[in-house]
Amino acid sequence: MSAVGGTARAVVCAAALLCGGLWSAPAKAQNEPPPPDSIAGIHVLERAVTEAARSLLEGVPPSEIVLESSWPSTSTEPSALDARLRTAVRRAATSEGAGGPPLVVSAEVVRRGIRVELSLATRLQDRSWVRRLFVAASPATVRVVQVPLDASLRRYVAGIARLTNAGVVAIATPLPARGYLAAQVVNLDGEGPEELVLLRDGDVEVFRVAPGARAVPRMRRIARVPLPRSPRPGHGTPRPFGTLSVDTAPDGSVSLLARVRSRASVTRIHMRDGEVEATEATDPCPALGHPLEDACAVPVDARDYFASELMARVGHSTPPRAPTSFLSRRLAQVVRADGTTDRVEAVVTPRGRLVVQTGTRAVGVAGHGAAFGMADLDDDGMLELLASSAAPIGEPDRLTLYRVTDAGGMRTLWRSDPIAGSVLVGTHGDLDGDGRPELFAIEEGAEGTQLWWVR
């Protein structure tokens, strides 16, 4: 779509989070505890295993610690990961050879994650196979840890194949309405798969993937809720545009904050007892700013884009300014293979230039519209970015998939054939619940509205 006529999007933080043999001494470097604030999967796994072992042992050292792992044959450094798991358990088990039962640690790759089960064996049997080491344990003597794969874990064990041009899959499924202004994929109820939340000028729609969907997922609308009445904000705008941002409460519950440019109030979208509600929220931004996860965006009067200067959310420190004024913006903490993280910020300017800043390096590509999504699709520590073109509304659009390299450059991975409608909205998330994120774009044309899935 035309960048000048673009629809503003909310910032999205994408980060990789949580979400054998007999015991042997690990290397000295691996005795160091993981950084307490690290979001890298390897450190999340180590911390979780240590805490699970500590909870299970309750201060009683095990008589023996046995580790069995089952890694894919194409894994690169499985023995090194075994050593790190042993170290993580030893942080909780300060000594061995005491009168406690044996501690059995079983680890494997499941779907797109690593699952570790810790069990207190009731008696030893055949040492040739760990599953014969113990009689079935009660729930009180079992702890299970599961952490999604990311680049830091993929360094040790095999994950999905790295994405190439030939491996990109793009499919479209219909949506029932038009005029979408913003999109987020989020788990509103804290259970089951994530929901797709779509904002319009007068209401919000919530979708889930229909049960039984196969190669082409079918979207099922579970709610359509009107936005609360709100006065106009008192200054002009060429047409409505809006933002959706994730808001996490201290108790861990998740909701969305929505603001439409034609309305003065902020709306909170949340789910209570299975019902979606849209209620007026306390404004976290001064001067009618649009709430983002890390800041407040300042709309330029009588325009449909934001200034580069960002305001602080109430109770937060002032954020750095964006690389330039923007139609849409996304922010990610990406985990590299060595466990370090980089801050990546991407914006689309009012002139249709897609700018990506990694650390202090910024690169730009011209010819793009406001819609884009950004995520690490293949766990290689580099983000993929799906962007629309700068075609005027009503003319055929096109989707382009870039890889943002760890050095801060951009490489074209894939480009779609022209599509009939205009792409106005983009986002990312795991709608089908397979543990693998997808990139999404919403196309609106004469024949209807479609949700494009790209992965």
N, C-alpha and C positions, 0 to 999 in steps of 0.2 A: 504494500500500500504506500501511498505518498507519505513521506516523512513529515511534511508540513501539516498534513491532515491526520497525523497519527494519534493513537490513543495511549495515554500514559499508563505505565504498568508499575506495580509495586516491586520493591526490592525482595529478593528471595535469597535466603542463606542456604547454601547447599553444602553440606559437609558430611564426611563419612563418619557416622557415629554408631554408637549403639542405637545404635540403635549399637614301640618299644624296647621295650626292654626294661631291665631293672634299673634302679636308681644309680645315676653316676654324677659326679661333680661337674657343674657347668664351668664355662670359661669365666675368668675373673671379671671381665667387663660386663657379663650378663648378671652379676650379683647386684649391680646397681639397680635401685628401684626405678620404675618408669616415671617420667615427669608427671606430677599430679594433675596438671591442667591440659595434658596432651589429648587431642581428639583422634590421634592416629589409631587405627584398628589394632595394631600389635600392642600398643600400650593399654588400650581399653581392655583387650583380652587378658593381659597380664594382671592388671588391677582386679578384674572380675574373678579370675581364677584364684588369686591370693585371698580375696574376701570370701569366696565360696569355701575354700579349704579351711580358713579360719573359723567360719561359722560351723562347719561340719565337725572339726576336731575339738572345738570348745576347750582349747588349752591342753588336751591330752595328746602327747606325741604318738604317732602311729608306730607300730612295730616294724612296718615295712612300707615303702612307697613303690608302687609298680605303675609304669606308664606304658600304655599301648596306643599307638597312633596308626591311622589308616589314611595315608595321603595319596592323591592321584600319582600315577607312575611318571607323569610329566613334570612333577614338582621340581623346583630348582634347588632349594636348600631345606629339605624336610628335617634333616638331623639338627640343623640350627634352630628350627622352630621347636623341636622336641626339647632341646636344651633350655630354651626360654620358658617353656611350660614347666619343666622341672624346677627351674629357678623360682618361678612364680609360686609354686606349691611350697617350696622350701622356706619362703618368707613367712608362711603361716605355720609350718612344721619346724619348730626351732631345733628339734633333735629327732633321732630315730632310735629304734631298738628298745623302746619302752614297752609297757604292757598293753598299750592300746591295740585295736584291731588294725590290720593292714589297710592302707589307703590306695585304692585303685583309680587311676586316671585314664580315661578313654577319650581319644580325640579323633575327629574326622571332619571332612568337608561335607556340608549339607546345603543343597541348593546353592545360594550365593553367600554362604557364611561358614564359620567354623564353630562346631559344637563340641564342648568338653563336658564330660560327665565324671563327677567325682563320687566314689562310693566307698563306704566302709565295709569291707568284707567280713563276713561272720566266721569263715574258716577257709584255709588254703587247701586247694586240691591240686590239679594238674598244672604245673608251672608253664607248660608248653603253649598255653593260650589264655589270655587274660580273662576271657569270659568264663573260664573254668576255675578261676581263682576264688570265686565267692558264690555263696548261695544268694538267691534273689533277696535284695535288701528292701527294707521298708522305706516309705517316703522320707522318714526322719533321718535316714542314713544315706541320702542321695542329694547331690546338688548338680544342677545343669546350668551351664553358661553357653550362650550363643551370641556371636558377634558377627556382623556383616563383613564380608570381604571388602578390603580397599587396597590401594596400591601398596601400603606398608605390609599387609599380610600376603598379598599376591607375590611379593618378593620371595617368599618362602615356599608357597604351595600354589599349584595350578588353579587358575580361575577360568573365567570365560575367555574366549579368543579375543584378541585385540581387534577393535572395529576397523574395517577397511571399506573402501568404496563398494566392493562387491558384497560385503556383508550387511550393508544398511538395509533395513526393512522399513517401508513407509506404507501405512494403511490408513483408510479413512472410514469413519462411522458417522451416521447422521445425528444431528442435534435438532431439537424441536422448535427453536425460536431464533430470533435475530437481535441485533443491537447489543452484543456483548461488549462490555467495557474493560473487564479485568477477569483474571482467572487465577485460582490457586488449587493445588492438590494437597489435601491435609486430612489427617485423621481426626474428625470432629468428635466422635464418640469414644475415642481411645480404644476401640475394639475392632477386630476384623480388618478388612481392606480400607484403604484411604478413599476419601470422597473428592470429587471434582466440584468445586464451588465457582459459580459464574455470576458476575455482577452485571446488572443492567441499570438503566437510569431509574426505574421504578421498583425493581424487585431483585431478588437473588434466587438462583436455581441451584439445587444440589443433586448430583448424579453419582451413581455407583455402576460398576460393571455388572451387567445382568448375569445371573447364575447360568452356567452351561455354555458361556461364550467360548468360542474356540479360536480359529485363526483370525477372524475379524470380530473383535469385541463389540458387544452391543451395550449402549449406555441406557440405563434406566433412571428416569428422574424420580427421586424420592421426596422432593419437597420443592415448592415454589412459594416464597414468602415475600410479601410486599415490604418495602423499606418504610420505616416510620416517616410520618409527615415532617417536613422541615422547611423553614423559610429559605429563600434564595440568599446566597452569601453577600449580595450587594455590589458585585462588580461583574463586568461582562465576560463572556466567553463565547467563542464561535459555535460550540456545540458541547454536549456533555462528554466528559471523560472522567475516569475514576481509577482508584487504586484499592487493592486488597492486600493486607499484610497480616502475617501470623502473629498472634499475641499469646504467650504462654504464662499462665498464672503461677504463683508460688507453689500451689499444690500439684502442678504438672498438667492441669487441664488446658486444652487448646481451644482458642476461638480465633475469629478473624475480625479485623477492624477495616471497615469499608468507608470510603468517602467518595461521593460523586461531586464533581465540580459545580453542578447546578444546585447543590444543597449545602446548607450551613453546618449541619450536624454530622457527627461520626456515628456510624452504626456498628454494633457488635453482633456478629453472627456466631451462634453457638448451638449446641445440641443438648437438650435436657430430656431425659426419659424417652429417648428415641425420636423426639420432635425437634425440628429445626426452628430456631427463633431468631428474629432480627429486632433488636431493641436499641434505643438511643444510648450511646456510651459517653462516658466522661472523655472529653477531648484531650488526648495526650500531647497535642501540638499547639503552640501559640500561633496567633494570627492566621487561623484557618489553613494551617499547613496540612499536608497529607501525610498520615503516619506510615512510615516504613519500619522495618524491623530494627534498624540501627539509627534512625534519624527522622526528621520531618522535611518533606520536600516542599518548596515554596513555588506555587503556581505563578507564572508571569501573567499579569493582568491582561485580559482580552486575548489571550493566546491559549493553545492547548499543550503547553509544555512547561517544564520546571526550570528554575534558575540553578546555576551550578552551586550557589551558596546553600548549604543545608543547615537547618535549625536543629537544636537539641530537643529531644523529647523531654517531657516533664520529669525531673529527677535524674537526668542523664547529662553527661558531659557533651560539650560541643563537638560534633563530628568534623572530620576534614571535608573540604569541599569536593564535589564531584569533578571529574576531569573537564567537564564543560556543561553547559545547559543541556537538558535532555528531555526526550519524549518518554523514555523508559530506562530503567536502571536495574541491574542485578548485582548482587554481591555474594561472593563465595569464599569459604576457607577450604582450599583443596589440599588433600594429604598426598605428599609425594612418597615414592617407594622407600626412601630412607627414614620415613616417619616424621619429617619436618612438614610444616604447613606454609602455604603462601596465601596471601590475600589477593583475590582477583576481583576487580570491579569492571563492569561493562555497561556502557550507555549507548543509546542511539540519539544523535543530535537532531535538532530541528531541520538541518539540511540533509539528513539521511546518511550520516557517516556513523558507522559502527566502530566505537573506540573501546579497546580492551586494555586495562592497565594492570600489570602484574608487578607488584612491588613499586619500583619507581619507573619502570619501562612501560610506555604506552604505544600501541600500534592502532592504526585505523584503516577501515575499508569503506569505500563510498558505495552508494547505491542500495541502501537498506531502509526498510520501514520500521515502525515502532515495535512490532511484535517479535519477541525472541524469548527463548528459554535456554538454560545453561545447567549442565550436570555432567558428572563423570560416568559415562555409560558403560565403560569396559574395565573399570577398576585399575587403570594404568597410571593414575596420578596426574592425568591431564584432562581438562574439561572439554566437553563437546558443547557447541553453541549452535542452536537452530535459529535462523533469522529469516524474516520475510524480505521481499524486494521493495524498491521504491516506486513500483508501478502505481499510477493514479487509481483511486478507488473506482471500481467498475471495469478496469482492464485486467487481463490475466496476470496473476501473481506468480511467484516462484519461491521455493524454499531452498536455502543453502545451509549445509552443515559444515561447521568449521571445527578444527581441533586447536585449542589454545595450548601451545607447547609449554613445557616447564621453563623454557628460556623467555617466555613472554611473547612469542610470535604466534601467528595464525596461519593455519594451512587448510585449504579446502579439502574436505573429505568426500562430499557428495553434493549434487545439485539436482533438484527435481525437474521434471518436465514442466512446462507452464500449466498452471491450474486456473480454472475458469473464474473463480471468485477472488475477492480481496481477503488477505490474511490480516486480521485486525488485532488478534490477541495471541500471546504465547505463554507457556509455562512449562513446568517439568514436575515429575513425581512418579510414584509406583502405584498406578491405578489397578493393575491386575493382580497385585499381591505376590509377584514371583520373586521379590527381592531385588529386582533390577529396575532402575529408573528409566522412564521414557521421556522424550521431549514432545511437547504438544503445540499445535497451532490450530487456530479456529479460522476456517474459511467461510465467508459469507458471499453467496452469489445468487444469480437469478433462479437457480434450481434448488436453492435451499442452503442450509448450514451444515458444515462437516467438521468433525474433530479429527485432525491428522495426528497419528501416532508415528513417531520416528525413533528407531533404536537400532 
